[in-house]
Amino acid sequence: MRKPKLLIVEDEEKLSRVLQLELEYENYETEIANNGKVALERLQEKDWDLVLLDIMIPELSGLEVLRRIRRTDESTPIILLTARDAVHDKVSGLDLGANDYVTKPFQIEELLARIRVHLRNPVENAVVKEELVVGDLKVDLGGHEVMRSGKLIELTPREYDLLVCLLKNKNIVLTRDQLLEQVWGFDYFGETNVVDVYVRYLRQKIDKGYSKAYIQTVRGVGYTIKD
């Protein structure tokens, strides 16, 4: 059985070595990149099953590396490693296409749990229909495109996943916890208000400027898309 390949992008030598030893003990194949430029080189040289990406790295920041990765690769899971605890920094990373984040210092068991979740939940497993449609809003799952009234709408990977989740549960009110579990992953340990932030982003893109708003807030419960 092929070992999953993980790229560790971390400039703290002791931490990167500890991560490498722990991951190789768990039967992962790993490489270390100690700055942003080296990370991009490694990412271009081969395919990776998952990337652990520290935000505070030299040469190019982790967020800049993430931005460049997502220009050409929307599917490789990326988990941010960061000492920052401000919601703004976490949301910025998620908005650029990161799949998850872990705040330093962290327990290795927590990180391993997150890695397992993202490796066993590839995007293609979530595609159960060719299209999801409500009114003039259409999501082409195969083409990963969102249209409203014939106009193409550009979404970040996280916004897209949130919209797909709401459409698959059309007319069902989902709580914040349910959305966190289905969109961010069962082992997500961040703040639940990240759901509110992303619902606001999504509304700006698919509802603003239209007479009918599809995303509805059910006060005290959660969110739904109504047909």
N, C-alpha and C positions, 0 to 999 in steps of 0.2 A: 504493500500500500504506500502511495506517494506521501511524503511528509509535506505538510503545508509550509510554504515559504513566507517568512515574515521579515520585513525590513524595519530595523530599529534606528530611528533618526533621533539621536540624543548626544549632546556634546559633553555631558558629565561622564567622565570615563568610568568611575566606580559604578554609577547607576546603570550605564549601558552594559557593562560586563555582568553585573548581577542579573539584569533582565535576560541577557543572552544565555547565561547558565541555567536560569530557571526555565526558560522557554525550550532550550534544547533537552533538558531533563523531561519536559512534557512532550517530547518527540516532535518538536517543530524545527525546521531548518531556518537559520537566521543569518543575517549580515548586519553590520553596524555602519551607519553613515554619521560622521560627527559634525557636519555642517550642511547648510542648505544646498550648496552647489554640488557637493558629493551625493547628496540624497537624490537630486534630479538626475544625475548621471546614472546612479544605480537603478532608478525607476525606468530609465530609457533603455537600459541594457537587457532587462529581463522582466517577465511578468511576476507579480507578487500576489499572494493570497490575502495579505493584510499588511497595513503599514501602521507602526506606532510612531507618532510624529510629535516631538516636543515643539512648543511654540517659540520658546526663547533659545534659538540656536544662531551661531554666527553665519556670516556671508549673506545668506538669505533667511528671513524669518520663517518660522513654521507656517504662518498664515500665507505668506507669499508662495512657499512651496506648494501648499494646499491649493491655492488659486491656480497655479500653473498645471498641477496634476489634473484638476477637474476640467480644464479646457479640452482635454483629449480622452480622459478616463473618468467616467461617472460611476463605475461599478465596483472598483477595488475598495474594500472597507478600509476606512482610515479612522484611527482612534487618536485623539489629541492627548498629549501629556503636558500638563501645565501647572505651574506653581500659582498662577493667578486664580483668585476666587471670585472675581467680579462677574456678575451675570453678563455684562456687556461683552467681555472677552469670550466667554463660552458661546454666547449667541452668535458672535461674529464668526467663530469657527464653524459652527453648525450651519450658518447661513451660506458659507462658502462651500459647503458640501461634505463636511466631516460627518461621520456616522455616529460618533460618540466622543466623550472626553472623560479623562480621569485626572483629578486634582491631586498634586503632590502635597504631602507624602501620602502614598496609598499602600494598601495591603496587596501583596502579589496575588492572593487568592481572588480579590475583587477584579484585578486586571485579567487574570486567566478566565474568569467567568464571562467577562465582556467579550474576550477574544472568541471563546467557544460559541457564544450567541451569534456573533457576526459571521463566523465561518460556516455555521450550519443553517443560516438563513439567507441564501443567495437571492438576489432580486427576482430571478426567473421563477422561483417557487411561489411568488406572490401573484403571478399573472395567471388568472383563472378565466378571463374573458378577453376577447379581442378589443372591445370597446366598452366604456362606461359612459352613459348618456343621461343627462337630466335637462329637459328643455333645450336651450340653445348651447348648452355646455357639453363638450364632448372630450373624452380622454381616450386616445389611441394607445393602448397598452403596448402593442407590438412596436410602434414607432416612437413611443415615449413622448407624444405630443399632446398639448392641451389647446383646444380651440373654443372660443365663444363667439357666436354669431359669425362664424367663418374667419375670425381673426386669431392668429397664432399668439399664444400667451407663453412667455418664457418664465419658467419656475426653477428654483434651485432644487436639487435632489430631495431635500427634506420637505420643502413645500409640496413637491409632487407627491411624495409618499403620504403626506397628510391628506391631500385632496383625494387620492385614490382610496385611502382608508374611509374617509367620510362618504364617498360615493358608493363604495361596496356595502356600506351600512346605511344606505339612503332611507330617510324617514325614521331612523332609529337614533335616539339621543345617546351619545357616547360621553361618558365622564372624562375628566382630565386624566385620571389614572388609567382608564381603558385606552385612551389615545397614546399615552406614554408607553404603555405595554406593547401596543400594536405597531406604533411608528418608531419609537426610540429603542424598544427592546425590553424584554422582561426584567433584565438585570440593570436597567437604568436607575442611577441613584441621584440624579440631579434634581433641580427645583421644578415643581409642577407648573410654575408660571411660564416656563418656556413654551408650553402649549398655547397660552394666551398670546404670547409674542408672535408665534407662527400663524395663528389664526388671523391676527391683525395683518400680517404680511400678505396672507392669502387673499383676504378680503380686498386689500388694495389692488390686487392684480386681476381678480376674476369678477368682483362685484362692483367696484367703484366705476361710476359713469353709466351704469345700467339701471333701468327702472325697477328690475327685479333683483333682489339680493338672495342668493341661494343659501349661503351659510347663515344659520340661525343660532342665536344664543338662547338656551333654556336656563333662565336664572336659577342659580343654586344647584344645577345639575351638570350641564356641559354644553356640547355643540352637536348640531345635526345639519344635514343638507336635505331640504324638503323639495319634493317634486311639485 
